[in-house]
Amino acid sequence: MKKIAIASDHAGYEYKEYLKSQLSGEYEITDYGTKSLDSVDYPDFVHPAATSIELGENEMGILICGSGQGVQLTANKHEKIRCALCWMPELGALARQHNNCNMVAIPARFIAKELALEIVENFLTTDFEGGRHAARVAKIGCN
């Protein structure tokens, strides 16, 4: 069973809970918070989720905030993370196929929960194509 990290801020909390309920039968999910609708700072939850992927504790991750931007920016500060902001299912698939992303960011204030689930399902079930894309992905890092 694939291991998945999930995290959100207060704006993404309800989507996080929804996604967990829909995916828990197919994936082993570790919830890094937040645990309520109370206002929080998203980096406090994104950094532990991203670190878990860097350490191999989880294979992939799902991040949710109001716009998706904050969680994506935070995750991408981690050297081994490639996080894509996705608002339609095709982007979820392309993030995997062409960029070998290991985290997806969802904008809870701009899409329906059902669309978020479709994006995440595409993301989690699509394989990296490799080939010409592998050379491009290898050039992403700054070191």
Backbone as numpy.savetxt, mean C-alpha at the origin, in Angstrom:
# Nx Ny Nz CAx CAy CAz Cx Cy Cz
0.21 -18.41 2.56 -0.64 -17.23 2.56 0.26 -15.99 2.56
0.01 -15.08 1.63 0.80 -13.87 1.49 0.59 -12.97 2.70
1.70 -12.42 3.23 1.65 -11.53 4.39 1.59 -10.08 3.94
0.60 -9.36 4.47 0.33 -7.98 4.05 0.34 -7.06 5.27
1.02 -5.92 5.14 0.96 -4.86 6.14 -0.14 -3.88 5.73
-0.85 -3.33 6.70 -1.85 -2.31 6.40 -1.76 -1.22 7.46
-1.92 0.03 7.02 -1.86 1.16 7.95 -2.66 2.32 7.37
-3.14 3.18 8.26 -3.89 4.35 7.82 -3.79 5.44 8.87
-4.26 6.61 8.48 -4.49 7.67 9.47 -5.99 7.67 9.76
-6.46 8.67 10.46 -7.87 8.75 10.82 -8.79 8.83 9.60
-8.36 9.53 8.55 -9.18 9.66 7.35 -9.33 8.33 6.61
-8.37 7.45 6.76 -8.41 6.16 6.10 -8.85 5.01 6.99
-9.15 5.30 8.26 -9.46 4.24 9.22 -10.62 3.34 8.77
-11.73 3.92 8.35 -12.88 3.10 7.95 -12.56 2.24 6.73
-11.78 2.77 5.79 -11.38 2.00 4.62 -10.44 0.86 5.04
-9.56 1.15 5.97 -8.63 0.12 6.45 -9.42 -1.05 7.04
-10.38 -0.73 7.88 -11.18 -1.78 8.50 -11.98 -2.56 7.45
-12.52 -1.87 6.48 -13.27 -2.51 5.39 -12.34 -3.44 4.59
-11.18 -2.95 4.20 -10.25 -3.76 3.42 -9.80 -4.99 4.20
-9.52 -4.82 5.47 -9.14 -5.97 6.30 -10.25 -7.02 6.30
-11.48 -6.59 6.47 -12.60 -7.54 6.52 -12.77 -8.28 5.20
-12.49 -7.63 4.10 -12.66 -8.23 2.78 -11.48 -9.14 2.39
-10.30 -8.86 2.91 -9.10 -9.57 2.48 -8.60 -10.62 3.46
-9.12 -10.63 4.68 -8.55 -11.47 5.73 -8.64 -12.97 5.44
-9.55 -13.41 4.60 -9.63 -14.82 4.26 -8.55 -15.29 3.31
-7.98 -14.37 2.55 -6.97 -14.72 1.55 -5.54 -14.34 1.94
-5.41 -13.42 2.90 -4.09 -12.90 3.25 -3.93 -12.85 4.76
-2.69 -12.97 5.20 -2.35 -12.75 6.61 -2.04 -11.26 6.75
-2.88 -10.54 7.47 -2.79 -9.09 7.52 -2.32 -8.63 8.90
-1.28 -7.79 8.90 -0.83 -7.15 10.14 -1.24 -5.69 10.08
-2.00 -5.27 11.08 -2.53 -3.90 11.15 -1.59 -3.04 12.00
-1.02 -2.01 11.39 -0.11 -1.11 12.08 -0.81 0.15 12.59
-2.13 0.19 12.50 -2.89 1.32 13.03 -3.25 2.30 11.93
-3.95 3.24 12.29 -4.48 3.71 13.55 -5.66 2.84 13.96
-6.07 3.00 15.21 -7.11 2.13 15.76 -8.44 2.85 15.98
-8.56 4.10 15.48 -9.81 4.84 15.68 -9.90 6.00 14.69
-10.98 6.76 14.80 -11.18 7.95 13.97 -10.52 9.20 14.56
-9.87 9.06 15.72 -9.20 10.21 16.35 -8.05 10.70 15.47
-7.88 12.00 15.38 -6.84 12.60 14.56 -5.44 12.11 14.98
-4.66 11.69 14.00 -3.30 11.18 14.24 -2.37 11.67 13.14
-1.09 11.42 13.30 -0.07 11.73 12.30 0.28 10.45 11.54
-0.01 10.41 10.25 0.17 9.19 9.45 1.57 8.60 9.48
2.66 9.40 9.58 3.98 8.76 9.60 4.17 7.78 10.76
3.46 8.02 11.86 3.59 7.13 13.03 3.14 5.71 12.71
2.34 5.53 11.69 1.83 4.21 11.32 2.46 3.69 10.02
2.78 4.61 9.13 3.38 4.22 7.85 4.79 3.70 8.03
5.61 4.37 8.84 6.99 3.93 9.00 7.09 2.48 9.52
6.35 2.10 10.56 6.43 0.70 10.99 5.96 -0.29 9.92
4.93 0.05 9.18 4.44 -0.83 8.11 5.51 -0.99 7.02
6.10 0.11 6.60 7.14 0.06 5.57 8.37 -0.71 6.06
8.75 -0.48 7.29 9.90 -1.19 7.87 9.64 -2.69 7.89
8.41 -3.10 8.15 8.10 -4.53 8.18 8.33 -5.18 6.81
8.11 -4.43 5.76 8.35 -4.95 4.41 9.86 -4.98 4.13
10.55 -3.94 4.53 12.01 -3.92 4.34 12.68 -5.08 5.07
12.15 -5.45 6.23 12.73 -6.53 7.03 12.24 -7.92 6.62
11.31 -7.98 5.67 10.79 -9.25 5.20 9.70 -9.85 6.07
9.20 -9.09 7.03 8.11 -9.58 7.88 6.79 -9.63 7.12
6.63 -8.72 6.17 5.47 -8.69 5.28 5.97 -8.57 3.85
5.18 -9.09 2.91 5.57 -9.06 1.50 5.14 -7.78 0.79
3.95 -7.29 1.15 3.38 -6.12 0.49 2.62 -5.30 1.51
2.25 -4.06 1.11 1.55 -3.22 2.05 0.47 -2.37 1.41
-0.51 -2.01 2.23 -1.63 -1.16 1.84 -1.66 0.02 2.80
-1.68 1.23 2.24 -1.70 2.44 3.04 -2.89 3.29 2.63
-3.57 3.90 3.61 -4.74 4.70 3.29 -4.73 5.99 4.10
-4.94 7.11 3.41 -5.18 8.39 4.07 -6.17 9.16 3.20
-6.46 10.39 3.55 -7.46 11.16 2.82 -7.15 11.28 1.34
-5.96 11.73 1.01 -5.58 11.92 -0.39 -4.70 10.81 -0.92
-4.12 10.01 -0.04 -3.15 9.00 -0.43 -1.75 9.55 -0.56
-1.64 10.87 -0.69 -0.33 11.51 -0.91 0.60 11.38 0.30
0.08 11.71 1.47 0.93 11.70 2.66 1.51 10.34 2.96
0.68 9.31 2.89 1.18 7.97 3.20 2.16 7.49 2.12
1.88 7.85 0.87 2.78 7.46 -0.21 4.15 8.13 -0.06
4.15 9.42 0.20 5.41 10.15 0.36 6.23 9.60 1.51
5.56 9.29 2.61 6.26 8.75 3.78 6.86 7.39 3.47
6.08 6.51 2.89 6.58 5.16 2.57 7.77 5.21 1.62
7.71 6.10 0.65 8.78 6.16 -0.35 10.09 6.75 0.18
10.11 7.21 1.41 11.37 7.62 2.05 12.21 6.40 2.41
11.58 5.24 2.47 12.29 4.00 2.79 12.96 3.47 1.52
14.23 3.14 1.63 15.02 2.75 0.47 14.46 1.56 -0.29
13.90 0.59 0.41 13.43 -0.63 -0.24 11.94 -0.60 -0.57
11.32 0.54 -0.45 9.89 0.64 -0.71 9.63 1.39 -2.02
8.69 0.83 -2.78 8.15 1.51 -3.96 6.64 1.52 -3.76
6.11 2.69 -3.42 4.69 2.83 -3.13 4.02 3.68 -4.19
2.94 3.17 -4.75 2.20 3.87 -5.81 0.86 4.37 -5.29
0.55 5.62 -5.59 -0.77 6.18 -5.31 -1.70 5.75 -6.44
-2.77 5.04 -6.09 -3.67 4.48 -7.11 -5.11 4.87 -6.82
-5.81 5.31 -7.86 -7.22 5.69 -7.73 -8.11 4.96 -8.73
-7.53 4.05 -9.50 -8.32 3.21 -10.39 -7.64 1.85 -10.50
-8.39 0.79 -10.73 -7.84 -0.56 -10.72 -6.67 -0.79 -11.67
-6.72 -0.17 -12.84 -5.63 -0.36 -13.81 -4.31 0.15 -13.26
-4.35 1.20 -12.45 -3.12 1.72 -11.86 -2.55 0.75 -10.83
-3.43 0.07 -10.11 -2.97 -0.95 -9.17 -2.21 -2.06 -9.87
-2.74 -2.50 -11.01 -2.06 -3.54 -11.78 -0.75 -3.03 -12.38
-0.77 -1.83 -12.95 0.45 -1.29 -13.57 1.55 -1.02 -12.56
1.17 -0.64 -11.35 2.17 -0.41 -10.31 2.98 -1.67 -10.05
2.33 -2.81 -10.16 3.02 -4.09 -9.99 3.73 -4.49 -11.28
3.02 -4.48 -12.41 3.57 -4.96 -13.67 4.83 -4.22 -14.09
4.80 -2.90 -14.02 5.88 -2.09 -14.58 6.85 -1.54 -13.54
6.39 -1.37 -12.30 7.23 -0.73 -11.29 7.60 -1.63 -10.12
7.07 -2.85 -10.10 7.32 -3.80 -9.03 7.10 -3.16 -7.65
6.04 -2.35 -7.54 5.73 -1.70 -6.26 5.40 -2.74 -5.21
5.78 -2.44 -3.98 5.47 -3.35 -2.88 4.49 -2.72 -1.89
4.08 -1.49 -2.13 3.04 -0.86 -1.33 2.12 -0.06 -2.25
0.86 0.03 -1.86 -0.12 0.82 -2.60 -0.74 1.83 -1.64
-0.96 3.05 -2.13 -1.58 4.11 -1.34 -2.96 4.40 -1.93
-3.94 4.46 -1.05 -5.34 4.65 -1.45 -5.86 5.99 -0.92
-6.52 6.80 -1.78 -7.08 8.09 -1.37 -8.53 7.96 -0.90
-8.73 7.75 0.38 -10.06 7.43 0.92 -11.10 8.51 0.67
-10.70 9.75 0.62 -11.68 10.83 0.45 -12.13 11.02 -0.99
-11.57 10.26 -1.91 -11.86 10.49 -3.32 -12.40 9.29 -4.09
-12.42 8.12 -3.46 -12.95 6.94 -4.15 -13.85 6.15 -3.19
-14.71 5.33 -3.76 -15.60 4.47 -2.96 -14.82 3.29 -2.39
-15.31 2.76 -1.28 -14.67 1.61 -0.65 -14.56 0.43 -1.60
-15.60 0.20 -2.38 -15.60 -0.93 -3.31 -14.53 -0.76 -4.39
-14.31 0.48 -4.83 -13.26 0.74 -5.80 -11.89 0.55 -5.15
-11.74 0.96 -3.92 -10.49 0.74 -3.19 -10.17 -0.75 -3.13
-11.18 -1.56 -2.85 -10.97 -3.01 -2.79 -10.54 -3.55 -4.15
-11.17 -3.09 -5.22 -10.80 -3.55 -6.56 -9.35 -3.17 -6.89
-8.96 -1.97 -6.52 -7.57 -1.53 -6.74 -6.61 -2.43 -5.99
-6.90 -2.65 -4.72 -6.02 -3.46 -3.87 -5.96 -4.90 -4.38
-7.08 -5.45 -4.77 -7.07 -6.82 -5.30 -6.22 -6.92 -6.57
-6.34 -5.95 -7.46 -5.49 -5.93 -8.66 -4.02 -5.84 -8.27
-3.73 -4.95 -7.34 -2.35 -4.76 -6.88 -1.78 -6.06 -6.30
-2.52 -6.70 -5.43 -2.02 -7.89 -4.73 -1.91 -9.12 -5.62
-2.66 -9.18 -6.70 -2.67 -10.39 -7.53 -1.92 -10.25 -8.85
-1.34 -9.10 -9.10 -0.61 -8.89 -10.34 0.88 -9.10 -10.11
1.53 -9.78 -11.03 2.97 -10.04 -10.94 3.77 -8.98 -11.69
5.00 -8.79 -11.27 5.94 -7.93 -11.96 6.33 -8.58 -13.28
6.31 -7.82 -14.37 6.64 -8.36 -15.69 8.14 -8.56 -15.89
8.96 -7.82 -15.16 10.40 -7.95 -15.34 10.82 -7.42 -16.69
11.77 -8.09 -17.32 12.23 -7.69 -18.65 12.73 -6.26 -18.66
12.28 -5.48 -19.64 12.73 -4.10 -19.78 12.40 -3.26 -18.55
11.34 -3.66 -17.83 10.94 -2.90 -16.63 11.93 -3.11 -15.48
12.58 -4.26 -15.44 13.53 -4.55 -14.36 14.70 -3.56 -14.38
15.20 -3.27 -15.56 16.32 -2.31 -15.67 15.89 -0.92 -15.20
14.69 -0.53 -15.52 14.18 0.78 -15.10 14.00 0.84 -13.58
13.41 -0.20 -13.03 13.21 -0.23 -11.58 14.56 -0.20 -10.86
15.56 -0.85 -11.41 16.89 -0.86 -10.80 17.52 0.53 -10.74
17.06 1.45 -11.59 17.61 2.81 -11.61 16.89 3.77 -10.67
15.84 3.33 -9.98 15.05 4.23 -9.14 15.83 4.74 -7.94
16.58 3.89 -7.28 17.31 4.29 -6.07 18.35 5.36 -6.34
18.65 6.12 -5.31 19.64 7.21 -5.43 21.05 6.79 -5.09
21.22 5.61 -4.54 22.57 5.18 -4.11 23.28 4.39 -5.17
